[in-house]
Amino acid sequence: SICIGFERQIETRFNLALKPNADATEINGLAENPDAGLLLRQLGLETLPINNPGNGRLQLRASGNGTKGFVGSASLSAARVDVVREGKVSGAIEAPDLRGTLRLRSHDASHFLRLVGFGLPDLSTTLPIEMGADLTFAKDVIALDQLSGLVAGSFLNGALRADRREGIAHWSGRLKTDRLGLPMLAMLSLGPMPSPPRGAVWSEQKFAPGLVETPPLRIEMTIGEFDLADNIVARDAQFALRLEP
């Protein structure tokens, strides 16, 4: 059992158990911190110093060896978001090869998004998510295949892929969803859209500062109902969404 202190004297408690067998080693690990933001920072994620982010917990179970790889699961609970990865890990530590499944569930992921700097402009907005996908992480490629689930009550499926070139992840893929709004897409790079005056479709005010620094991406979108503005809806919309810094 190891205890490591971090900022503000809040400790992350680690417990690691190794049980060697004839041709494999069983690994059980647990890391906990009463401040989820500090635990995420120790895991390499940048977080904002928001108040009361809740507890953070990382659990690992695996069995195998360095030659054939390890099979098991890793689960992370932080800021009301639960992420579970199951499958096989092989290769060197500096260049691991991960293949398996990834599941994400949250009654309201907006707290986690604010913690990592991707907050929604309306603090009263909730974001329930329940998603699953086949995950491949190998060399400079991340692939999410058979992506399927619910985001804010809308069904979403498709596939995403990130190719790292010159140290930058370039995302591509295809997504299909029941409903999405143009203001939400515009907010990704332009910032929140000001409300238009009564009787007008668009506001003449400037966009608020953007909250998200998006990576380069190009995604083929298919949307059952695409909200362009109040009372203006495009049905069975298909287009390519491209975002760049």
Disulfide bonds with the S-S distance in Angstrom:
none
